[in-house]
Amino acid sequence: MHKSSRKLAASARAFLPYGRQLIEEDDIAAVTNALRGEFLTTGPLVETFERTLARTVGARDTVACSNGTAALYLAARALGIGPGDTVIVPAITFVATASAPHLAGAEIVFADVDPDSGLMRAQDLESALARAPHNHADAVFPVHFAGQSCDMASIAEITQAKSMKIVEDAAHALGTVWAEDDGALLPVGANTFSDLTIFSFHPVKTVAMGEGGAVSVNDPELLKRLKRERNHGITREPLEFKRADAGFDMTGAVNPWYYELETPGFNWRISDINCALGISQLSKLQRFINARRVLCECYDELLAPLAPLVMPSKRDPRSLTAWHIYSVRIDFAGTGLDRGQVMRGMSAEGIGTQVHYIPVHKQPYYAQRYGVAPLPGADAYYASTLTLPMHPSMSESDVVRVIAALRKQLGA
């Protein structure tokens, strides 16, 4: 066999994960330069990353932190969410969306979702409020699932009437834009309808930092709180000092070593090393988004003959989506197979798949604490969903390979 043919054959047999980072030589050079610099953490690259991200998402500021879960926790703390508060979270999400505000002290009420898209709708929020204690909640954390935006305007109509806070969980949705009926384009993260938006930069996300997260913010007071909560609950701002005798010398000058603890907190800081990678990756965001959209279109085309046995998740045309994952809905009962069989069969063909997500309200901890609310949309979405590979290092021939393997497993 010719050398190039052997190389192609090996590539065809290589395992194709459902998600992965794309790291290029300039990313490696950026990290190497950071390692040669004066700072490894809490240095100038953190601020550069924050400014770059704020411009990207249309926000006044962003605060970078160690991961997306930390971002959710920081957002909850900055908004004063704590014991005695209630937060509404959609059942289809990663557990962190619920656990972060819960760890801040809040109790959680789970909302249902659209069974065809996995997204929480305004009607789902209203139903959750009806189940909340005293029909009241202090905040809602909508999730832009798979990268597709929720209809935030309709959600905000409800929250404004009830004085609720909104934290958008956009861990999947960096680069997604919402198109209003009047033609206005609203980037996810601009906080047009919300108080704060969080992002994640885990390797399978559109932009990778190894680990990393961020909160976008427009309110200067919330910005100060986020920065304080990121760093143990400590402030070094002279105007915030409560002990003037300790913070200032006899001339009124600030003592350069002094800081004060506002409230005990954790270290959620992020390093210059991570941010060096993040800055480099952000410069490629639109290229990565375009590549994912091409893959999505290819999947849509190749899956069309399999309908209604296999269907892509429902789309809202107002969401100009930066796809994070490609999820399909499969009629497993109609195939006579269960999902585990299909996933194991795909793995044997060298193709990774995943399930996003197990409904959080059925996780043992939350089920024991609150009971299991009837959420038929979440149950239906979970019962049928399967995530197929999507990442910018893939080609359209990889999609052909995935669909061929799926057809084989389903006997379609």
Buried (B, 14 or more C-beta within 10 A) or exposed (E): EEEEEEEEEEEEEEEBBBBBBBBEEEBEEBBEEBEEBEEEEBBEBBEBBBEBBBEBBBBEBBBBBBBBBBBBBBBBBBBEBBEEBBBBBBBBBBBBBBBBBBBBBBBBBBBBBBBBBBBBBBBBBEBBBEBBEEEEBBBBBBBBBBBBBBBBBEBBEBBEEEEBBBBBBBBBBBBBBBBEEEEEEBBBBBBBBBBBBBBBBBBBBBBBBBBBBBBBBBBEEBBBBBBBBBBBBBBBBBEEBEEEEEBBEEEEEEEEEBBBEBEEBBEBBBBBBBBBBBBBBBBBBEEBBEBBBBBBEBBEEBBEEBEEBBBBBEEBEBBBBBBBBBBBBBEBEEBEBEBEEBBEBBEEBBBBBBBBBBBBBBBEEBBEEBEBBEBEBBBBBBBBBBBBBBBBBBEBEBBEBBBEBBBEBBEE
